[in-house]
Amino acid sequence: MQAAVFVDDRNIELQNLPKPTPAPHEVLVKVAACGVCGTDVHIYHGHLQHEVQPPVVPGHEIAGVIDSVGSDVTYFRKGQNVCVDPVVACGCCRYCRIARPNLCPNLATIGYVRNGGFAQFTAAPAANIYPLDPDTPATAGILVETLACVLNGYEKLALRPGQTAMVLGAGTVGLLWTQLLRQSPVSLLIVSEPVAFRRDRAARLGPDLVVDPANEDLRQRALDHAPEGIDYIIDASGDPAAVAQGIDLVAKSGTFVVFGICPPDATVAINPHQIYQKEMRIVGSKMPPYSLQRASQMVQAGMIDHENIVTDLMPLSELPAALDLFESARDRHVKMAIDPWA
């Protein structure tokens, strides 16, 4: 089979690998599409050396069709449309035993340690497979994993009707956050995004205000609409400067969610007295802990506008170019996906 193998920093090779044989408890998925994620860019640049074990096939936003099942698998059958939860936890550690597998210190994440979806086939534990309706397009299925991550953060908000929210960044996760919050009981939703192409995508989803922080005073625009500050602010940009600016705009008793992946060595100055005075919450959110079922149901119900997010479907040979475009062509692309059969 054809596969893109991460060999070393900024080195991905297109290789012919043996077609995997599923273990007794595994399912073999014929990959229809795999999303290109910001985490894949971090892997490509060697920023996740403590989590990734090359040589490995990256790609963790996987949608496809079951090709075969292991001898112990009875729940799934060949030909089913499915998506994949990439979090393969040990099941034994403290975090797994309190239903937080995303924090497991022994993760064998698909696309990080186990071979992932930038290949024509990938094997995964049956417990990590989620069925999709036959008519769910692969370009919608690849969003299930990311949406599951967003749901993990969304559930930390403890939303109350009538409060205000802001999303910093309108990439894939920012657009998913925008859709969830637009369907929530918040009374005001602001999206901040410096790239015009992405601001346009965000505006289509119906927020009350879309701000260009590069050419407008974000603080003033926000306070014009919410003089006491914003109750819920989600950083979906991974930009330390945006994090610092966002924390300063949180209202009393408000919540700031660190969701975007900042560089591992980035730091942000925080005023502890401000946190104390406001009784502010700052929370982190990573990976999906048992939230793919809900995410898959939302996607299948048509609650997510995937066509507004997935802008490109590219062949496997163009994966290195897609990883470079992720950073250099934000004015033309949002979610890029790889079709390993193209």
Secondary structure in CASP SS format (residue, H / E / C, confidence):
PFRMAT SS
TARGET T0000
AUTHOR 0000-0000-0000
METHOD secondary structure of the structure
MODEL  1
M C 1.00
Q E 1.00
A E 1.00
A E 1.00
V E 1.00
F E 1.00
V E 1.00
D E 1.00
D C 1.00
R C 1.00
N E 1.00
I E 1.00
E E 1.00
L E 1.00
Q E 1.00
N E 1.00
L C 1.00
P C 1.00
K C 1.00
P C 1.00
T C 1.00
P C 1.00
A C 1.00
P C 1.00
H C 1.00
E E 1.00
V E 1.00
L E 1.00
V E 1.00
K E 1.00
V E 1.00
A E 1.00
A E 1.00
C E 1.00
G E 1.00
V C 1.00
C C 1.00
G H 1.00
T H 1.00
D H 1.00
V H 1.00
H H 1.00
I H 1.00
Y H 1.00
H C 1.00
G C 1.00
H C 1.00
L C 1.00
Q C 1.00
H C 1.00
E C 1.00
V C 1.00
Q C 1.00
P C 1.00
P C 1.00
V E 1.00
V C 1.00
P C 1.00
G C 1.00
H C 1.00
E E 1.00
I E 1.00
A E 1.00
G E 1.00
V E 1.00
I E 1.00
D E 1.00
S E 1.00
V E 1.00
G C 1.00
S C 1.00
D C 1.00
V C 1.00
T C 1.00
Y C 1.00
F C 1.00
R C 1.00
K C 1.00
G C 1.00
Q C 1.00
N E 1.00
V E 1.00
C E 1.00
V E 1.00
D C 1.00
P C 1.00
V C 1.00
V C 1.00
A C 1.00
C C 1.00
G C 1.00
C C 1.00
C C 1.00
R H 1.00
Y H 1.00
C H 1.00
R H 1.00
I C 1.00
A C 1.00
R C 1.00
P H 1.00
N H 1.00
L H 1.00
C C 1.00
P C 1.00
N C 1.00
L C 1.00
A C 1.00
T C 1.00
I E 1.00
G C 1.00
Y C 1.00
V C 1.00
R E 1.00
N C 1.00
G C 1.00
G C 1.00
F C 1.00
A E 1.00
Q C 1.00
F E 1.00
T E 1.00
A E 1.00
A E 1.00
P E 1.00
A H 1.00
A H 1.00
N H 1.00
I E 1.00
Y E 1.00
P E 1.00
L E 1.00
D C 1.00
P C 1.00
D C 1.00
T C 1.00
P C 1.00
A H 1.00
T H 1.00
A H 1.00
G H 1.00
I C 1.00
L H 1.00
V H 1.00
E H 1.00
T H 1.00
L H 1.00
A H 1.00
C H 1.00
V H 1.00
L H 1.00
N H 1.00
G H 1.00
Y H 1.00
E C 1.00
K C 1.00
L C 1.00
A C 1.00
L C 1.00
R C 1.00
P C 1.00
G C 1.00
Q C 1.00
T E 1.00
A E 1.00
M E 1.00
V E 1.00
L E 1.00
G C 1.00
A C 1.00
G C 1.00
T H 1.00
V H 1.00
G H 1.00
L H 1.00
L H 1.00
W H 1.00
T H 1.00
Q H 1.00
L H 1.00
L H 1.00
R H 1.00
Q C 1.00
S C 1.00
P C 1.00
V C 1.00
S C 1.00
L E 1.00
L E 1.00
I E 1.00
V E 1.00
S E 1.00
E C 1.00
P C 1.00
V C 1.00
A H 1.00
F H 1.00
R H 1.00
R H 1.00
D H 1.00
R H 1.00
A H 1.00
A H 1.00
R C 1.00
L C 1.00
G C 1.00
P C 1.00
D C 1.00
L E 1.00
V E 1.00
V E 1.00
D C 1.00
P C 1.00
A C 1.00
N C 1.00
E C 1.00
D C 1.00
L H 1.00
R H 1.00
Q H 1.00
R H 1.00
A H 1.00
L H 1.00
D H 1.00
H H 1.00
A C 1.00
P C 1.00
E C 1.00
G C 1.00
I E 1.00
D E 1.00
Y E 1.00
I E 1.00
I E 1.00
D E 1.00
A C 1.00
S C 1.00
G C 1.00
D C 1.00
P H 1.00
A H 1.00
A H 1.00
V H 1.00
A H 1.00
Q H 1.00
G H 1.00
I H 1.00
D H 1.00
L C 1.00
V E 1.00
A E 1.00
K E 1.00
S E 1.00
G E 1.00
T E 1.00
F E 1.00
V E 1.00
V E 1.00
F C 1.00
G C 1.00
I C 1.00
C C 1.00
P C 1.00
P C 1.00
D C 1.00
A C 1.00
T C 1.00
V C 1.00
A C 1.00
I C 1.00
N C 1.00
P H 1.00
H H 1.00
Q H 1.00
I H 1.00
Y H 1.00
Q H 1.00
K H 1.00
E C 1.00
M C 1.00
R E 1.00
I E 1.00
V E 1.00
G E 1.00
S C 1.00
K C 1.00
M C 1.00
P C 1.00
P C 1.00
Y C 1.00
S C 1.00
L H 1.00
Q H 1.00
R H 1.00
A H 1.00
S H 1.00
Q H 1.00
M H 1.00
V H 1.00
Q H 1.00
A C 1.00
G C 1.00
M C 1.00
I C 1.00
D C 1.00
H H 1.00
E H 1.00
N H 1.00
I C 1.00
V E 1.00
T E 1.00
D E 1.00
L E 1.00
M E 1.00
P E 1.00
L H 1.00
S H 1.00
E H 1.00
L H 1.00
P H 1.00
A H 1.00
A H 1.00
L H 1.00
D H 1.00
L H 1.00
F H 1.00
E H 1.00
S H 1.00
A C 1.00
R C 1.00
D C 1.00
R C 1.00
H C 1.00
V C 1.00
K E 1.00
M E 1.00
A E 1.00
I E 1.00
D E 1.00
P C 1.00
W C 1.00
A C 1.00
END
